[in-house]
Amino acid sequence: MSDSATPVPPSAPARIGYVVKRFPRLSETFIINELRALRALGVHIEVFSLLPPEQAQQTALLAELDLPVFDLPTRESIAELPIEQRNHATGARRQHRLRHWLREAPAGAVEPLFPGKRPSQCTTLQMQAAALSCLATMRGIRHLHAHFASDAATVAMLAGRLSGLPWSMTAHAKDIYHTYSHRQWDRAFLRTKLNEACFTVTVSDYNLDYLKQLAPLATVHRLYNGVDLQRLQPHQGPRDAGLIVGVGRLVEKKGFRDLIDACATLRQRQIDFRCVIIGEGPEREALERRIEQLGLGDRIELPGSLPQQRVLDWLRRATVFALPCVVSASGDRDGLPTVLLESMALGTPAISTRVAGIPEMIDDGDSGWLVEPDNPPQLAATLGVALRAPAGERQRLARNARRKAESLFNLHDNVRGLNALFATRGGNVVQHIRGTG
């Protein structure tokens, strides 16, 4: 997925340059879906990735996109650049790689613009911005849009400064709430980006309120993530009795330790179940140890990351989907989990927590179940209710969840709103009305 850097004639249609940390990424299928929906509207898009993909992840959706993807120079390639020092008075010459000079950079010299970053990281981001500025200008890009308000938005902002191109960003969750270095510095840098962006999109009213308090004069719109409701039809086939499925990166904020503890309570209460937690991440070893400590190896499976189609197949089979999100020690939390939307679209009843934007997705007792975060006993009790509920009750919740997805989380409806923002380059025409889709 590459394209030669051929200049685009001035008469060509305007193009949007998407700036992302890594493309593609299994945990960010919402970006692929958004790009696909924009392409369906006739929008010309090119993707600029700060990092190459971790592995070959050629999915059917990705192949369907057929987009040019440019991998910007990475930290490793930049660190190897030769830098020569000359002294004309003595005729001395010496050459080192850039990493040699970066080791001599004064500590703290870059904190105001790049809080918590090492000199080599700062150099990488600046050089990626320079490369993006040149490529975007040559390729005829008319607007840059970053997904996540962290490094991708930093590079888009700097490239915008260099090229004069307007830029915007979508702010999600970790990029808003996680403490990367120092809370005061992180918030100050985020405020800078909010104020410089011609507009910011965020995925929940919860996030919108937080960002408007942080930067009252910034242009911020709530625009929900969506799912393709044509592709994701309610599952009409059989389900596996007692099957609990969880999906997400194995990180603290997903709350999978609470799910494991709740499963121990289900076993004590002699409720028949099987639990499959799909995903990969730094918490794997800790979760495996917890499963072993509780003697749940015959009840809980951690199959790792799976392609999206296999994830959807598990969701179709499940009796109930569980995502007991929490607020992590760093302040990180989920914004609007896409997999919850997929569960709603497929007609799989879901249990989640009252964290961030999740209550905007699930109405407790009507379109799913909500419990308090960090509360395994309450989670276990609700899982018991879900597993033992009559099939008709689960079907009622599933129908209501599907209706809510159709009302608020339709991918193509919501992407039309994003495209309108791109067209106005600042969102002066499209106004956010709280409570609408």
C-alpha positions, 0 to 999 in steps of 0.5 A: 500500500504505497504510492509514488510521490508524483505531484498532483496538478492544481486542477485535481480535486481537493484531498484530505490527508489523514495522519495516524500513529500506525496504519492499519491497526487491528484495535482501530478498525473505526478508522478504516470504517471512517475512511471507507465511508468517506470514500463512498462519498467521493472524498479523496484521501491519503494516509500518512502513518507515523509508524509502519504496521506491526504486522501484515494486516491485510483485511477485506475492508483494507483491500477495499479501500485501495488508498495510498499510504505513506510511512513517514520516517521513523525514529530509527531511520532519523537517528541514523542520519549522518551529521558532519561537524567542520572546523575551518580554522583547523581543517578538522572534520568529524561525522557522527550519526544524529543519535550522537548529537541528540545525546548531548541535547540539554535536558528539559529544552523541549518541555514546553512543546513536547512535554515528557519527550526525549530529544530523539523523540522530539527530533523525530516528530519535527522531521516527520512534520517536515516530511508531511508538510512537503508530501502533503503540499506536493500531493495536493492535500488541502486539509490534514486530519489527525486521529488521536490528539497525541503524536499524530495531532502534534505532527499535523499541527507542526506540518500545518504551521510549516505548510499553511494547510488547515488541520483538524483532529479527532480526540478519543480517550487515552489522548485526552485523559492519560497522563503521559508526563506531567498532568499540567504539561499534558493539559497545556499542550492539549489546550494548544492543539485544541486552540490551533486546530480549525476544529476538533471532533470528539466521540461523546458528550462526556468528552465534549464537556471536558474539552470545552472546559479545558479550551472554552474558545476552541471549536469542538464538535461531538460526533459519535463513532459509527458502525456499518449497519448494512454489514452488521445485521442482527444475528438470527442463528443459534448462540452458545449457551453460557458464552461470555465474550469480552474484546479489547486490548489487554490494558487496565482500562478495559477492566478484564481483571474485574471480569475474571474475578466476577467469573470466579463468583459465577462458578461459586454460585454454580452458574454454567458459563464459558468466558473468552477474552479476545485481545492482546496487550501488556496485561496478558501475564497478569491476567493469566496469573489471575486466572491460574490463582482462581483455578479458572483455566477450564472456564476462561480463554485468552486467544489473543488478537484475532482478525475482525471477522473472527471477532464478529463471529465470536460476538454472534455466538455469545449469550452476552458481551462484557466490557467492564471498563474502569478508569486507570491509575493514569486517568486513561479511560474508554471513550466510546468503545467501537466493539460495544457498537458492534455488539449492539448492531449484531443483537448481542446483549451487552454489559458495561460500566458507567465510565466516560461515554458508555452511558450514552450508548447503553440505557441500563435495563433497556438496551443493555446493562450498566454496572459501577466500575471496579465492582466485580460483585455487582458485575457477577450479579448482572452477568448471572441475570443476563445468563439466566434471563429468558431468551425473550428478555435478551432479545428485547434488549438486543432489539432496543440496542439495535434501534439505538445504533440505527438512531445514533451510531450509523456510520454513514450518517455520522461520516456525512457530518464529518465531511461537512466539517471538512467542507467548511474547514472550521465547522461554521455551517454544521452546529452540534445540537446536544442529543442528536445523532 
